[in-house]
């Protein structure tokens, strides 16, 4: 389900980065209009380099990339911690793929990266992402006021979540 970026991912990745709603929810940026767009090319280059931080979400049955997960160091934590961010192409949303992918990413953070804590955040209007985190047992940590730009409405809050390794070991 999770794997490193490959050149064959360019088309589905373009699908994601050219969808306005995906771009707004992913980070408040405008969608690309061409594979020659400098932002698209920059992302492709970064994805090739970020072998342990950026993964493609692959639909097993079709061997097709349907989204991405980014694993980064979590800021302002006194233990080994990672933050995850994720996005799914529009045609595959609301089908459980994000839940499955985030579950795998959390397991990777704890088992392979030695994280004690995994954090995630979603822009307030992204109710589907909030539901994914709640379904996976993340605890709502709080609100980061005016932490993101969501172009349809302007500056919005982030809803912040965390999951501790101990919570996973107890189950």
Protein Blocks (a to p, Z undefined) as FASTA:
>chain_A
ZZcddfklmmmmmmmmmpmklmmmmnopacdfbfklmklmmmmmmmmmmmmlpccdddfk
lopafbdcdddddehiabdcddddddddfklgonommmmmmmmmmmmmmmmnopabdcdd
ddfklmmlmmmmmmnopacfbdcehkbccfknopaddddddddfklmmmZZ
